[in-house]
Amino acid sequence: MHLADYEEGRHQTSRIWTQAAQFEEKLAELNEHMEKIIQMYLRNEYATIAEYNAQAGSVAEKYHFLVIASFPVNFSDTSARRLRNIAANGARCGVFTLIHWDQRSALPQDFVPDELRKNSLCLVRNDRGF
């Protein structure tokens, strides 16, 4: 089943983003969304969007999932920095990441892998499974 079959949504697209400029733009939009959540909904009243949603009822904020295949292919320093921010702060705002990390690809120049890993649950495949 495709997500669009379940619910017509403003964030679901039939398009797959593949270019560095597209990554930067979409990740910037997601970071702006997180800023809006913190400023408008969480403020100093709620620790997470889940706490806010428990009180909000019908105006609860939707959760978002960012799915990335073949990271870091076509990721610039800027988009990698934005992704790191989403991984570090997104769950609080209802933004979750699913990232397939292609270990064969070179990382952006100033990217420190442990900064992304420390905010992630990492599954590594070996001869016995994951």
MOQUIVEN-V39172 format. One record per residue. RES is the residue in one small letter. PSI is psi in whole degrees, 0 to 359 (none if undefined). Layout:
{{RES:PSI} {RES:PSI}}
This chain:
{{m:136} {h:149} {l:322} {a:336} {d:331} {y:312} {e:125} {e:117} {g:162} {r:344} {h:347} {q:132} {t:160} {s:8} {r:142} {i:126} {w:131} {t:346} {q:148} {a:317} {a:322} {q:318} {f:312} {e:315} {e:311} {k:321} {l:326} {a:318} {e:319} {l:322} {n:320} {e:320} {h:316} {m:319} {e:318} {k:317} {i:314} {i:314} {q:321} {m:325} {y:313} {l:310} {r:229} {n:12} {e:327} {y:140} {a:327} {t:164} {i:333} {a:319} {e:316} {y:312} {n:326} {a:330} {q:338} {a:334} {g:236} {s:346} {v:20} {a:147} {e:140} {k:155} {y:153} {h:144} {f:123} {l:117} {v:124} {i:128} {a:141} {s:36} {f:135} {p:25} {v:126} {n:20} {f:125} {s:174} {d:318} {t:312} {s:325} {a:320} {r:319} {r:320} {l:317} {r:321} {n:319} {i:316} {a:323} {a:324} {n:352} {g:318} {a:322} {r:328} {c:4} {g:22} {v:118} {f:149} {t:143} {l:112} {i:126} {h:117} {w:115} {d:102} {q:345} {r:344} {s:145} {a:143} {l:155} {p:153} {q:309} {d:15} {f:132} {v:107} {p:323} {d:336} {e:329} {l:319} {r:325} {k:343} {n:23} {s:156} {l:118} {c:128} {l:128} {v:130} {r:134} {n:190} {d:345} {r:1} {g:219} {f:none}}
